[in-house]
Amino acid sequence: MAQLLNIFAGGRARRHLASYGYRRDDFTTLLGASGGPKWLVLAAIDRVLCERLVRDRTRDLHLLGSSIGAWRHICFAQRDPLAACGRFQQAYASQVYEEKPTGIEVLREMEDILAVTLGDGGEEEILQNQRVRSHVLAVRSRAAVSADRRLPLLVGLGAAAAANSVSRRALAGFFERWVFHTGEPVFGFEGFGTRQVALRPGSLRDAVLATGAVPLLIPGIHDLPGAAPGVYRDGGILDYHFDFAFRRPRGLVLFPHFFSRISPGWFDKFLPWRSPAPEDLEDVVQVAPSEAFIAGLPGGRVPDRSDFENFTTADRQSAWAEVLRHAEDLGEELEGLLSGDGLLARLKPFPGT
């Protein structure tokens, strides 16, 4: 039977799991990558993690997410994470737009999805959660990419992409990284003028909307509470799948991902040679759909934002429903590996290490 999951682990993580097996409290960081509708392949995995990672912990779990990763994470930090995951999945998969929606219309839909996901008391539950700590990544736009008008923003993003092709560090001239967190800041980032600010009542929603504000699709979010004035956009611009070079709490890192390949920043998806340094993956365990699983999805591909343009609403919703049905198999396989003794045999070194 084909294996539906690829599970990669750094050397230190493999040795730890070989000695102790899977123990939820050994994982202290959960990462959530950017990717829009790609997250649908992880929907059942998220529900497994609600039970196998988030519940009944005796050690803090720190959630670090950008864009859709942060949206998934706000489910985990609520009092009933399974119910929150269900609300989010239903609201996200049910999106309906006019044929060519404006950016404001997409933003309004995002606000509705967020309201459903948080329910009546979700924001307060996240802010007060003493065990599951949230960290939301967004970027503050510098002058060249601060406009929401399409042409100036296109020019600015083109310049940023060109600069990034020379050096990832060059993006500091275009974007500043901001980390919005509950509790104390526990992650240490270098570069991009990184700043961190505590979330407070009334600021969580804006931070989550900002990290999902995809340039050219959704207008930036202005002047977030507690942060410097400016235009805030999708955190995946700098931290698309993460470079893993940041300092983090001692312990293992779990990274559920849509693919095997890791692209550090948004512009790096066009640069196949750019990937995290092997030494930065020592404590990381990455769980991703296998190539065989992806081949069995509608069209043989993971969903993405082009689905909104390439399908009618009915066809898109039908395709996404099929993806979600297939994703149940990923959840079942992961549940079996975490509850049984087959995990160690499935661990593979990261490609290129």
Residue frames as qw, qx, qy, qz and C-alpha x, y, z in Angstrom:
[[0.000, 0.888, 0.460, 0.000, 0.00, 0.00, 0.00],
 [0.395, 0.574, -0.041, 0.717, 1.37, 3.42, -0.96],
 [0.390, -0.442, -0.437, 0.679, 2.52, 5.61, 1.90],
 [0.108, 0.854, 0.424, 0.280, 0.53, 8.82, 1.93],
 [0.278, -0.957, 0.072, 0.036, 2.84, 10.85, 4.17],
 [0.653, 0.415, -0.341, 0.534, 6.48, 11.84, 3.88],
 [0.566, -0.822, -0.050, 0.020, 8.02, 12.40, 7.30],
 [0.585, 0.528, -0.301, 0.537, 11.38, 14.15, 7.36],
 [0.613, -0.785, -0.070, 0.060, 13.39, 14.71, 10.51],
 [0.194, 0.827, -0.472, 0.235, 16.68, 16.36, 11.36],
 [0.589, 0.233, -0.730, 0.258, 19.43, 14.28, 12.92],
 [0.051, -0.180, 0.656, -0.731, 18.84, 15.39, 16.49],
 [0.680, -0.018, 0.107, -0.725, 15.08, 14.86, 16.13],
 [0.816, 0.148, -0.520, -0.207, 15.60, 11.33, 14.73],
 [0.399, 0.198, -0.773, 0.452, 17.87, 10.40, 17.62],
 [0.304, -0.131, 0.482, -0.811, 15.41, 11.78, 20.16],
 [0.790, 0.048, -0.075, -0.607, 12.48, 9.91, 18.67],
 [0.706, 0.211, -0.676, 0.018, 14.55, 6.73, 18.47],
 [0.206, 0.166, -0.750, 0.607, 15.23, 6.99, 22.21],
 [0.207, 0.143, 0.586, -0.770, 11.82, 8.11, 23.49],
 [0.147, 0.497, 0.824, 0.228, 9.24, 7.63, 20.75],
 [0.060, -0.549, -0.287, -0.783, 6.53, 10.20, 20.21],
 [0.296, -0.536, -0.606, 0.507, 5.68, 12.25, 23.30],
 [0.144, 0.859, 0.385, 0.305, 3.56, 15.35, 22.80],
 [0.341, -0.925, -0.012, 0.167, 5.40, 17.46, 25.36],
 [0.662, -0.237, 0.344, 0.622, 8.73, 16.92, 23.60],
 [0.312, 0.502, 0.434, 0.680, 7.38, 19.14, 20.80],
 [0.213, -0.583, -0.360, 0.696, 7.46, 22.75, 21.97],
 [0.143, 0.469, -0.215, -0.845, 7.02, 24.57, 18.63],
 [0.539, 0.467, 0.696, 0.083, 4.37, 24.11, 15.95],
 [0.077, -0.343, 0.332, 0.875, 4.94, 25.92, 12.66],
 [0.508, 0.613, 0.589, -0.136, 2.27, 26.93, 10.16],
 [0.348, -0.105, 0.458, 0.811, 3.33, 27.93, 6.65],
 [0.382, 0.482, -0.020, -0.788, 1.68, 30.26, 4.13],
 [0.134, -0.045, 0.895, 0.423, -0.19, 28.76, 1.22],
 [0.510, 0.079, -0.144, -0.845, -3.84, 29.78, 0.97],
 [0.877, 0.002, -0.040, -0.478, -6.10, 26.86, -0.07],
 [0.535, 0.364, -0.755, 0.105, -3.15, 24.45, 0.06],
 [0.233, -0.310, 0.706, -0.593, -3.97, 24.04, 3.74],
 [0.818, -0.017, -0.026, -0.575, -7.02, 21.92, 2.83],
 [0.770, 0.209, -0.603, 0.021, -4.77, 18.85, 2.47],
 [0.257, 0.219, -0.716, 0.611, -3.83, 19.32, 6.16],
 [0.528, -0.414, -0.032, -0.741, -7.38, 19.64, 7.51],
 [0.905, -0.283, -0.283, -0.143, -7.59, 16.11, 8.93],
 [0.649, 0.154, -0.447, 0.596, -3.99, 16.28, 10.16],
 [0.093, -0.445, 0.250, -0.855, -4.93, 19.40, 12.13],
 [0.756, -0.410, -0.087, -0.504, -7.73, 17.50, 13.83],
 [0.885, -0.068, -0.389, 0.245, -5.32, 14.73, 14.80],
 [0.400, 0.299, -0.377, 0.780, -2.96, 17.33, 16.26],
 [0.442, -0.562, 0.030, -0.699, -5.79, 18.77, 18.35],
 [0.902, -0.377, -0.062, -0.199, -5.87, 15.46, 20.22],
 [0.932, 0.008, -0.129, 0.340, -2.30, 14.20, 19.90],
 [0.508, 0.293, -0.164, 0.793, -0.35, 17.44, 20.34],
 [0.119, -0.532, 0.028, -0.838, -2.48, 20.23, 21.80],
 [0.715, -0.540, -0.165, -0.412, -4.64, 18.54, 24.44],
 [0.888, -0.454, -0.055, 0.052, -3.44, 17.39, 27.87],
 [0.582, 0.540, -0.320, 0.517, -0.06, 19.09, 27.73],
 [0.638, -0.678, -0.193, 0.310, 2.14, 19.71, 30.73],
 [0.471, -0.302, 0.222, 0.798, 4.61, 21.88, 28.81],
 [0.287, 0.710, 0.071, -0.639, 3.95, 25.05, 26.81],
 [0.600, 0.342, 0.585, 0.425, 3.36, 24.76, 23.07],
 [0.017, -0.625, 0.089, 0.775, 4.35, 27.77, 20.99],
 [0.595, 0.583, 0.538, 0.130, 2.51, 28.34, 17.72],
 [0.130, -0.559, 0.287, 0.767, 4.34, 30.33, 15.03],
 [0.518, 0.466, 0.690, 0.196, 2.43, 30.95, 11.82],
 [0.025, 0.336, -0.252, -0.907, 2.25, 33.17, 8.78],
 [0.433, 0.082, -0.470, -0.765, -0.79, 33.74, 6.58],
 [0.790, -0.182, -0.385, -0.441, -3.00, 30.61, 6.47],
 [0.589, 0.029, -0.710, 0.385, -0.70, 28.96, 9.02],
 [0.026, -0.075, 0.476, -0.876, -1.64, 31.59, 11.58],
 [0.628, -0.117, -0.149, -0.755, -5.33, 31.15, 10.72],
 [0.774, -0.081, -0.625, -0.067, -5.05, 27.41, 11.40],
 [0.412, 0.078, -0.655, 0.628, -3.25, 28.11, 14.66],
 [0.306, -0.234, 0.253, -0.887, -5.95, 30.32, 16.13],
 [0.815, -0.196, -0.370, -0.401, -8.09, 27.18, 16.16],
 [0.709, 0.015, -0.624, 0.328, -5.53, 25.29, 18.26],
 [0.200, 0.141, -0.482, 0.841, -5.37, 28.02, 20.90],
 [0.530, -0.343, -0.094, -0.770, -9.11, 28.09, 21.57],
 [0.532, -0.300, 0.633, -0.475, -10.74, 26.16, 24.43],
 [0.811, 0.196, 0.540, -0.111, -12.23, 23.56, 22.05],
 [0.059, -0.527, 0.575, 0.624, -9.72, 23.31, 19.20],
 [0.266, 0.183, 0.903, 0.284, -11.61, 20.55, 17.40],
 [0.230, 0.767, 0.569, -0.187, -14.77, 22.63, 17.21],
 [0.019, 0.815, -0.158, -0.557, -12.77, 25.66, 16.05],
 [0.206, -0.263, 0.780, 0.530, -11.08, 23.60, 13.31],
 [0.274, 0.456, 0.838, 0.121, -14.50, 22.46, 12.15],
 [0.160, 0.868, 0.302, -0.362, -15.85, 26.01, 12.01],
 [0.083, -0.678, 0.427, 0.593, -12.79, 27.21, 10.10],
 [0.271, -0.024, 0.864, 0.425, -12.93, 24.38, 7.56],
 [0.262, 0.639, 0.723, -0.016, -16.63, 24.89, 6.89],
 [0.092, 0.896, 0.122, -0.418, -16.35, 28.67, 6.55],
 [0.166, -0.575, 0.556, 0.577, -13.22, 28.55, 4.39],
 [0.275, 0.076, 0.880, 0.380, -14.47, 25.86, 2.00],
 [0.224, 0.693, 0.681, -0.079, -17.78, 27.69, 1.57],
 [0.103, -0.514, 0.098, 0.846, -16.36, 30.96, 0.20],
 [0.446, 0.624, 0.595, 0.240, -18.40, 32.47, -2.61],
 [0.164, -0.490, 0.104, 0.850, -17.44, 35.53, -4.68],
 [0.554, 0.744, 0.074, -0.365, -18.63, 37.46, -7.65],
 [0.878, 0.425, 0.044, 0.216, -16.84, 36.60, -10.88],
 [0.544, 0.402, -0.225, 0.701, -14.14, 39.24, -10.30],
 [0.473, -0.797, -0.349, 0.139, -14.29, 40.34, -6.66],
 [0.145, 0.855, -0.248, 0.432, -12.55, 43.49, -5.52],
 [0.424, 0.237, -0.682, 0.547, -9.89, 43.39, -2.84],
 [0.335, -0.243, 0.389, -0.823, -12.34, 44.91, -0.38],
 [0.846, -0.073, -0.173, -0.498, -14.88, 42.16, -1.12],
 [0.763, 0.130, -0.603, 0.197, -12.24, 39.48, -0.46],
 [0.129, 0.271, -0.588, 0.751, -11.27, 41.23, 2.78],
 [0.597, -0.218, 0.161, -0.755, -14.91, 41.28, 3.89],
 [0.903, -0.007, -0.378, -0.206, -15.14, 37.54, 3.26],
 [0.532, 0.232, -0.644, 0.498, -11.98, 37.05, 5.31],
 [0.212, -0.292, 0.431, -0.827, -13.55, 39.00, 8.15],
 [0.809, -0.143, -0.072, -0.565, -16.62, 36.77, 8.01],
 [0.836, 0.107, -0.530, 0.097, -14.51, 33.58, 8.04],
 [0.279, 0.288, -0.606, 0.687, -12.53, 34.92, 10.99],
 [0.480, -0.281, 0.251, -0.792, -15.71, 35.77, 12.90],
 [0.910, -0.073, -0.242, -0.328, -17.06, 32.25, 12.39],
 [0.708, 0.223, -0.582, 0.330, -13.74, 30.67, 13.37],
 [0.095, 0.283, -0.556, 0.775, -13.46, 32.65, 16.59],
 [0.392, -0.521, -0.755, -0.075, -17.10, 32.15, 17.54],
 [0.343, -0.873, -0.261, -0.227, -18.39, 33.94, 20.62],
 [0.520, -0.833, 0.181, 0.050, -15.35, 33.83, 22.89],
 [0.915, 0.214, 0.004, 0.341, -12.45, 32.62, 20.76],
 [0.330, 0.741, -0.222, 0.541, -10.41, 35.82, 20.86],
 [0.461, -0.716, 0.334, -0.404, -10.45, 35.96, 24.66],
 [0.969, -0.189, 0.162, 0.009, -9.64, 32.24, 24.89],
 [0.773, 0.450, -0.105, 0.435, -6.58, 32.69, 22.66],
 [0.088, 0.768, -0.280, 0.569, -5.30, 35.70, 24.57],
 [0.576, -0.598, 0.368, -0.419, -5.75, 33.98, 27.93],
 [0.981, 0.051, -0.185, 0.011, -4.42, 30.54, 26.99],
 [0.373, -0.808, 0.455, -0.024, -1.52, 29.91, 29.36],
 [0.758, -0.190, 0.602, 0.163, -0.41, 26.64, 27.75],
 [0.611, 0.413, 0.509, 0.443, -0.79, 27.19, 23.99],
 [0.153, -0.700, 0.018, 0.697, 0.89, 30.46, 23.01],
 [0.604, 0.682, 0.385, 0.148, 0.23, 32.19, 19.70],
 [0.279, -0.546, 0.290, 0.734, 2.74, 34.07, 17.52],
 [0.574, 0.708, 0.412, 0.005, 1.41, 35.68, 14.32],
 [0.461, -0.247, 0.339, 0.782, 3.84, 36.92, 11.67],
 [0.403, 0.852, 0.335, 0.002, 3.09, 39.89, 9.44],
 [0.559, 0.048, 0.135, 0.816, 5.20, 42.39, 7.51],
 [0.049, 0.852, 0.203, -0.480, 5.09, 46.17, 7.57],
 [0.660, 0.567, 0.296, 0.394, 5.54, 47.58, 4.08],
 [0.352, -0.464, 0.091, 0.808, 8.23, 50.13, 3.41],
 [0.245, 0.589, -0.024, -0.769, 7.71, 52.98, 0.94],
 [0.174, 0.298, -0.719, -0.603, 8.23, 51.08, -2.33],
 [0.290, -0.197, -0.907, -0.233, 5.54, 48.51, -1.49],
 [0.052, 0.249, 0.635, -0.729, 3.19, 50.52, 0.73],
 [0.424, 0.179, -0.163, -0.873, 0.63, 51.50, -1.92],
 [0.562, 0.209, 0.773, -0.210, -2.47, 49.40, -2.59],
 [0.572, 0.666, -0.098, -0.470, -2.84, 50.78, -6.12],
 [0.961, 0.126, 0.240, 0.059, -2.08, 47.92, -8.47],
 [0.666, 0.668, -0.139, 0.302, 0.56, 49.43, -10.75],
 [0.038, -0.793, 0.485, -0.367, 2.80, 51.02, -8.06],
 [0.751, -0.398, 0.482, -0.212, 2.54, 47.85, -5.96],
 [0.939, 0.310, 0.112, 0.094, 3.40, 45.65, -8.94],
 [0.451, 0.759, -0.316, 0.348, 6.48, 47.75, -9.62],
 [0.335, -0.695, 0.515, -0.372, 7.52, 47.63, -5.98],
 [0.894, -0.169, 0.393, -0.132, 7.02, 43.86, -5.74],
 [0.838, 0.513, -0.062, 0.177, 8.98, 43.38, -8.95],
 [0.184, 0.776, -0.460, 0.389, 11.88, 45.33, -7.47],
 [0.615, -0.507, 0.511, -0.322, 11.64, 43.27, -4.28],
 [0.972, 0.123, 0.200, -0.026, 11.71, 40.01, -6.25],
 [0.645, 0.659, -0.249, 0.296, 14.77, 41.16, -8.18],
 [0.123, -0.731, 0.527, -0.415, 16.54, 42.16, -4.98],
 [0.816, -0.307, 0.412, -0.266, 15.64, 38.85, -3.35],
 [0.935, 0.345, -0.047, 0.067, 17.13, 36.90, -6.25],
 [0.396, 0.667, -0.460, 0.432, 20.48, 38.45, -5.34],
 [0.221, 0.124, -0.764, 0.594, 20.12, 38.12, -1.57],
 [0.382, -0.606, -0.693, -0.080, 17.25, 37.29, 0.75],
 [0.377, -0.468, -0.351, 0.718, 18.60, 39.94, 3.12],
 [0.098, 0.096, 0.276, 0.951, 17.87, 42.61, 0.49],
 [0.265, -0.602, -0.667, -0.349, 14.17, 42.31, 1.30],
 [0.373, -0.526, -0.448, 0.619, 14.88, 44.37, 4.43],
 [0.084, -0.121, 0.162, 0.976, 14.71, 47.41, 2.16],
 [0.344, -0.233, -0.556, -0.720, 11.09, 46.57, 1.36],
 [0.706, -0.475, -0.413, -0.325, 9.57, 44.84, 4.39],
 [0.092, -0.464, 0.652, -0.593, 9.89, 44.77, 8.15],
 [0.528, -0.204, -0.823, -0.055, 8.97, 41.62, 10.10],
 [0.392, -0.399, 0.335, -0.758, 6.52, 41.95, 12.99],
 [0.399, -0.127, -0.904, 0.082, 5.63, 39.20, 15.45],
 [0.498, -0.412, 0.066, -0.760, 2.33, 39.57, 17.33],
 [0.466, 0.055, -0.862, 0.191, 2.33, 37.23, 20.32],
 [0.678, -0.636, -0.140, -0.342, 0.49, 36.13, 23.43],
 [0.846, -0.456, -0.022, 0.275, 2.51, 35.71, 26.60],
 [0.310, -0.757, 0.362, 0.447, 6.21, 36.47, 26.43],
 [0.643, 0.665, -0.325, -0.199, 8.08, 36.53, 23.10],
 [0.804, -0.361, 0.463, 0.089, 10.07, 33.29, 22.82],
 [0.804, 0.403, 0.274, 0.341, 11.33, 33.39, 19.23],
 [0.275, -0.733, 0.212, 0.584, 14.46, 35.28, 18.26],
 [0.695, 0.620, 0.305, 0.198, 14.76, 36.54, 14.70],
 [0.414, -0.432, 0.256, 0.760, 17.69, 38.17, 12.95],
 [0.178, 0.042, 0.546, 0.818, 17.32, 40.72, 10.17],
 [0.079, -0.548, -0.643, -0.529, 14.43, 42.53, 8.49],
 [0.118, -0.354, 0.226, -0.900, 14.20, 44.99, 11.38],
 [0.491, -0.362, -0.784, -0.114, 12.16, 42.43, 13.30],
 [0.217, -0.294, 0.387, -0.847, 9.92, 43.83, 16.05],
 [0.346, -0.294, -0.891, 0.012, 7.65, 42.01, 18.47],
 [0.301, -0.255, 0.178, -0.901, 4.52, 43.24, 20.20],
 [0.132, 0.154, 0.917, -0.344, 2.10, 41.59, 22.62],
 [0.247, -0.415, -0.659, -0.577, -1.43, 40.96, 21.45],
 [0.100, 0.134, 0.569, -0.805, -4.17, 42.54, 23.52],
 [0.329, 0.565, 0.723, -0.223, -7.97, 42.66, 23.45],
 [0.376, 0.843, 0.163, -0.348, -9.07, 44.11, 20.14],
 [0.077, 0.746, -0.538, -0.384, -5.76, 43.56, 18.32],
 [0.541, -0.109, 0.824, 0.131, -5.86, 39.84, 17.49],
 [0.627, 0.602, 0.488, -0.074, -8.34, 40.14, 14.64],
 [0.308, 0.913, -0.187, -0.192, -6.34, 42.86, 12.89],
 [0.250, -0.600, 0.737, 0.188, -3.10, 40.86, 13.23],
 [0.590, 0.122, 0.795, 0.067, -4.72, 37.74, 11.77],
 [0.546, 0.781, 0.280, -0.119, -6.26, 39.73, 8.92],
 [0.079, 0.880, -0.402, -0.241, -2.89, 41.37, 8.23],
 [0.386, -0.397, 0.806, 0.208, -0.99, 38.10, 7.98],
 [0.556, 0.345, 0.748, 0.106, -3.49, 36.95, 5.37],
 [0.315, 0.851, 0.087, -0.412, -3.45, 40.17, 3.33],
 [0.726, 0.098, 0.481, 0.481, -1.92, 38.80, 0.11],
 [0.042, -0.527, 0.208, 0.823, -0.47, 41.62, -2.01],
 [0.197, 0.130, -0.596, -0.767, -2.45, 42.47, -5.17],
 [0.326, -0.334, -0.853, -0.234, -5.36, 40.38, -3.89],
 [0.434, -0.740, -0.504, 0.103, -6.28, 41.92, -0.53],
 [0.086, 0.852, -0.133, 0.499, -5.61, 45.49, 0.62],
 [0.447, 0.160, -0.631, 0.614, -3.06, 45.90, 3.39],
 [0.477, -0.733, -0.484, 0.040, -4.24, 46.41, 6.95],
 [0.212, 0.683, -0.157, 0.681, -3.40, 49.87, 8.27],
 [0.132, -0.550, 0.418, -0.711, -2.04, 50.86, 11.67],
 [0.698, -0.255, -0.669, -0.010, -2.34, 47.71, 13.78],
 [0.521, -0.807, 0.008, -0.278, -3.05, 48.36, 17.49],
 [0.744, -0.598, 0.242, 0.175, 0.17, 48.54, 19.48],
 [0.759, 0.095, 0.343, 0.545, 2.37, 48.49, 16.39],
 [0.196, -0.366, 0.206, 0.886, 4.10, 51.21, 14.39],
 [0.530, 0.629, 0.172, -0.541, 1.90, 53.11, 11.91],
 [0.047, 0.419, -0.739, -0.525, 1.96, 51.69, 8.41],
 [0.806, 0.207, -0.227, -0.505, 0.56, 49.12, 6.01],
 [0.441, -0.340, 0.823, -0.114, 0.76, 45.48, 7.11],
 [0.715, 0.335, -0.410, -0.456, 0.66, 42.54, 4.75],
 [0.973, -0.009, -0.199, -0.113, 0.97, 38.77, 4.43],
 [0.526, -0.706, 0.474, 0.032, 3.60, 37.37, 6.80],
 [0.899, 0.108, 0.377, 0.195, 4.53, 34.80, 4.18],
 [0.449, 0.876, -0.147, 0.097, 6.34, 37.44, 2.16],
 [0.005, 0.731, -0.647, 0.217, 9.33, 36.99, 4.46],
 [0.300, -0.235, 0.888, -0.258, 8.37, 33.71, 6.16],
 [0.668, 0.152, -0.417, -0.597, 6.59, 31.66, 3.51],
 [0.913, -0.131, -0.384, -0.045, 7.74, 28.24, 4.72],
 [0.560, -0.801, 0.205, 0.043, 10.40, 29.66, 7.09],
 [0.504, 0.659, -0.533, 0.168, 14.19, 29.60, 6.89],
 [0.887, -0.356, -0.290, 0.060, 14.37, 27.89, 10.32],
 [0.532, 0.345, -0.356, 0.686, 17.32, 30.06, 11.35],
 [0.328, -0.678, 0.084, -0.653, 15.39, 31.75, 14.16],
 [0.078, 0.190, -0.832, 0.516, 15.95, 30.96, 17.84],
 [0.666, -0.325, -0.378, -0.555, 13.14, 28.98, 19.44],
 [0.663, -0.526, 0.378, -0.375, 12.28, 27.22, 22.71],
 [0.054, -0.388, 0.920, 0.013, 14.25, 24.12, 23.55],
 [0.650, 0.197, 0.664, -0.313, 12.52, 21.02, 22.23],
 [0.384, 0.163, 0.772, 0.480, 11.35, 19.55, 18.95],
 [0.299, 0.382, -0.092, -0.869, 9.63, 21.47, 16.15],
 [0.475, 0.350, 0.805, 0.059, 6.66, 20.01, 14.27],
 [0.154, 0.435, -0.283, -0.840, 6.06, 21.35, 10.77],
 [0.564, 0.444, 0.696, -0.021, 2.98, 20.03, 8.93],
 [0.025, 0.506, -0.361, -0.783, 3.45, 21.17, 5.35],
 [0.735, 0.493, 0.135, -0.446, 1.74, 20.92, 1.97],
 [0.763, 0.571, -0.302, 0.031, 4.87, 19.75, 0.10],
 [0.881, -0.211, -0.077, 0.416, 8.24, 18.20, 0.73],
 [0.489, 0.387, -0.010, 0.782, 10.06, 21.27, -0.56],
 [0.318, -0.770, -0.338, 0.439, 10.61, 24.23, 1.80],
 [0.364, 0.599, 0.150, 0.697, 10.83, 27.73, 0.29],
 [0.345, -0.255, -0.469, 0.772, 11.96, 30.20, 2.99],
 [0.142, 0.439, 0.180, -0.869, 10.20, 33.31, 1.61],
 [0.609, 0.597, 0.386, -0.352, 7.39, 34.05, -0.84],
 [0.429, 0.785, -0.334, -0.296, 9.75, 35.09, -3.61],
 [0.219, -0.493, 0.838, 0.085, 11.92, 32.01, -3.02],
 [0.764, 0.239, 0.566, -0.196, 9.32, 29.70, -4.54],
 [0.664, 0.741, -0.059, -0.078, 10.80, 30.83, -7.86],
 [0.160, 0.741, -0.638, 0.132, 14.35, 30.02, -6.67],
 [0.947, -0.136, -0.251, -0.144, 14.60, 26.22, -6.30],
 [0.650, 0.272, -0.505, 0.499, 18.16, 26.42, -4.99],
 [0.109, -0.460, 0.406, -0.782, 17.16, 28.44, -1.93],
 [0.762, -0.376, -0.500, -0.168, 16.28, 26.31, 1.09],
 [0.562, -0.789, 0.184, -0.166, 16.96, 26.15, 4.84],
 [0.212, 0.615, -0.740, 0.170, 20.46, 25.29, 6.00],
 [0.731, -0.103, -0.673, -0.040, 20.71, 21.64, 7.18],
 [0.331, 0.017, -0.659, 0.675, 21.98, 22.69, 10.61],
 [0.312, -0.094, 0.197, -0.924, 18.80, 24.72, 11.16],
 [0.756, -0.081, -0.367, -0.536, 16.65, 21.60, 10.68],
 [0.252, 0.251, -0.886, 0.299, 18.27, 19.44, 13.38],
 [0.188, 0.115, 0.758, -0.614, 15.26, 19.61, 15.73],
 [0.516, 0.254, -0.081, -0.814, 12.56, 19.70, 13.05],
 [0.350, 0.182, 0.916, 0.068, 10.03, 17.02, 12.07],
 [0.351, 0.287, -0.247, -0.857, 8.18, 17.79, 8.84],
 [0.448, 0.286, 0.841, -0.101, 5.01, 15.94, 7.87],
 [0.304, 0.451, -0.274, -0.793, 3.85, 16.37, 4.26],
 [0.857, 0.332, 0.252, -0.303, 1.67, 14.59, 1.70],
 [0.569, -0.209, 0.660, 0.443, 3.59, 12.16, -0.48],
 [0.170, 0.316, -0.526, -0.771, 3.82, 12.51, -4.23],
 [0.105, -0.211, -0.945, -0.228, 1.55, 9.47, -4.54],
 [0.030, 0.601, 0.658, -0.453, -1.11, 11.15, -2.42],
 [0.124, 0.572, -0.067, -0.808, -0.95, 14.41, -4.40],
 [0.089, 0.122, -0.775, -0.614, -1.24, 12.48, -7.68],
 [0.071, -0.399, -0.913, -0.045, -4.61, 11.15, -6.48],
 [0.074, 0.542, 0.381, -0.746, -6.09, 14.60, -5.83],
 [0.503, 0.767, 0.390, -0.084, -8.37, 16.31, -8.37],
 [0.421, 0.890, -0.164, 0.056, -6.14, 17.34, -11.24],
 [0.875, 0.041, -0.220, 0.430, -3.17, 15.67, -9.51],
 [0.281, 0.455, -0.211, 0.818, -2.37, 18.82, -7.59],
 [0.247, -0.432, -0.599, 0.628, -2.75, 20.53, -4.22],
 [0.103, 0.875, 0.452, 0.138, -5.42, 23.29, -4.31],
 [0.397, -0.184, -0.068, 0.897, -4.22, 26.87, -4.61],
 [0.153, 0.565, 0.254, -0.770, -5.56, 30.38, -5.18],
 [0.148, 0.193, -0.611, -0.753, -5.80, 29.86, -8.93],
 [0.027, 0.349, 0.936, 0.013, -8.82, 27.66, -8.22],
 [0.147, 0.637, 0.425, -0.626, -10.87, 30.83, -7.67],
 [0.243, 0.582, -0.314, -0.709, -10.13, 31.90, -11.24],
 [0.164, 0.263, -0.859, -0.408, -10.03, 28.54, -13.03],
 [0.086, -0.307, -0.948, 0.013, -13.22, 26.95, -11.64],
 [0.392, -0.561, -0.308, -0.661, -16.80, 27.96, -11.30],
 [0.385, -0.468, 0.502, -0.618, -17.89, 28.25, -7.67],
 [0.927, -0.085, 0.113, -0.348, -19.72, 24.91, -7.89],
 [0.868, 0.337, -0.326, 0.165, -16.76, 23.12, -9.50],
 [0.193, 0.569, -0.570, 0.560, -14.28, 24.61, -7.01],
 [0.576, -0.387, 0.434, -0.575, -16.38, 23.62, -4.04],
 [0.979, 0.071, -0.038, -0.189, -16.82, 20.13, -5.46],
 [0.692, 0.458, -0.450, 0.330, -13.06, 19.76, -6.03],
 [0.061, -0.543, 0.560, -0.623, -12.27, 21.04, -2.54],
 [0.809, -0.262, 0.244, -0.466, -14.79, 18.65, -1.00],
 [0.955, 0.202, -0.211, 0.050, -12.99, 15.79, -2.75],
 [0.380, 0.554, -0.528, 0.520, -9.64, 17.07, -1.48],
 [0.424, -0.474, 0.463, -0.617, -11.03, 17.10, 2.04],
 [0.963, -0.070, 0.042, -0.259, -12.25, 13.51, 1.63],
 [0.800, 0.369, -0.366, 0.298, -8.78, 12.43, 0.51],
 [0.055, 0.633, -0.483, 0.603, -7.23, 14.38, 3.38],
 [0.802, -0.422, 0.172, -0.386, -9.04, 12.11, 5.82],
 [0.961, 0.120, -0.188, 0.166, -6.64, 9.36, 4.74],
 [0.385, 0.552, -0.418, 0.611, -3.68, 11.53, 5.74],
 [0.444, -0.559, 0.329, -0.618, -5.21, 12.03, 9.17],
 [0.964, -0.184, 0.018, -0.192, -5.79, 8.30, 9.61],
 [0.821, 0.312, -0.309, 0.365, -2.21, 7.50, 8.63],
 [0.122, 0.581, -0.428, 0.681, -0.77, 10.08, 11.01],
 [0.692, -0.466, 0.203, -0.512, -3.02, 8.91, 13.84],
 [0.992, -0.021, -0.120, 0.018, -1.77, 5.36, 13.33],
 [0.633, 0.430, -0.362, 0.533, 1.86, 6.45, 13.37],
 [0.105, -0.579, 0.378, -0.715, 1.52, 8.57, 16.51],
 [0.759, -0.365, 0.229, -0.488, -0.49, 6.00, 18.44],
 [0.997, 0.050, -0.041, 0.031, 1.50, 2.95, 17.31],
 [0.626, -0.574, 0.367, 0.378, 5.14, 2.04, 16.91],
 [0.737, 0.416, 0.385, 0.368, 5.66, 2.68, 13.20],
 [0.099, 0.989, 0.002, -0.107, 6.81, 6.30, 13.31],
 [0.426, -0.675, 0.486, 0.356, 10.53, 5.66, 13.68],
 [0.622, 0.089, 0.677, 0.384, 10.67, 3.46, 10.58],
 [0.398, 0.784, 0.438, 0.188, 9.07, 6.23, 8.52],
 [0.185, -0.905, 0.088, 0.372, 11.53, 9.00, 9.42],
 [0.756, 0.430, 0.167, 0.464, 13.73, 10.18, 6.56],
 [0.403, -0.371, 0.013, 0.836, 16.53, 12.74, 6.49],
 [0.307, 0.807, 0.137, -0.485, 15.62, 16.05, 4.90],
 [0.771, 0.553, 0.181, 0.256, 16.38, 16.12, 1.16],
 [0.396, 0.792, -0.205, 0.417, 19.91, 17.31, 0.55],
 [0.407, -0.757, 0.423, -0.288, 21.14, 16.57, 4.09]]
